[in-house]
Amino acid sequence: MNDVSPSPLLRIVLRADSFATSAAGTVTLIAVLYGLVLTDTVAGIVAAVVLFAAWVAVGLTGRRHERRGRGAELP
C-alpha cells in the first residue's frame, strides 16, 4: 500500500468533487449553469460549457481516486 498523501492540487480537486456531489453543491452548480446560459451571451454560454467540463473532470477524478481505494485519505 502506498502511504503517500495526495498532492495539494489533488486535494483541491477532491474537495471540489466532495462539494459537487453533495446535494447543495449539485443544486448550486445547476443554478449557476442555468443562470449563465440564460444570460444569452456567447461569453455566458462559453463560461457554462467550461464550468460543466470542469465539473465532469472533477467528478471523474474523484471517482477514479475512490476506485483506487484512496477515498478515506481526506477528512
N, C-alpha and C positions, 0 to 999 in steps of 0.2 A: 504494500500500500504506500502510496506517495503522500507524505505528510506536509508537503509544501503548500503554503497558503496561496490563495489566488492573487493575481496581480491587482494593483489598485484599479486599473481600468475594468477588469473583470468584476471586481466588487461593485463598481458603479453600475455596470450592466445588469448584474444580478439583482441589485436593489431596484433598478428601474423595472426589471421583469416582475419582481415581487409586487411593486405598485400597480403595474399594468394588468396583472392577473387578479388583483383584488376587485371586488365589486365596485368600490368607489373609484378606483383607477380606471376601470373599463368604462364606466359611465362618463367620467371626466374626459377621457380621450375621445370617446364618441361625440360628446358635445362639442369639443374643440374642433374635431374634424368637420362636423356638420356646420359649425359656425364659419370655418374657413371656406368651405365650399359655397356657403350662402353669400359670401362677400361678392361673388360673381365677378371676380377679377382673376386674371391669369396668375398673379402673384399668390392669391389666396388658394387657388387650386393646386399650384405647384407646391406651396407650403403644406397643404393637406396630403399630397402624394408623398412628399418627403417624410412627413410625420408618420404616415401609415407604413411606409417602408422601414423606418426606424423601429416602429412598434413590432412589426413582423420579425425583424432581425434580432431584436432584444428577446422576443419570445422564443425564437429558435435557439438562440444561445443559451437561454435559461433551461430549455427542455434538454438540450444536449448535455449540459452540465449536470442536470438531475439524473439523466440516464446513466451517466458515468458513475453514479453513486456518491456524488460530492455535494448533495443538496443540503446537508446538515452543517456545512462549514460556517455559514454566516449566521449571526444571531438574529 
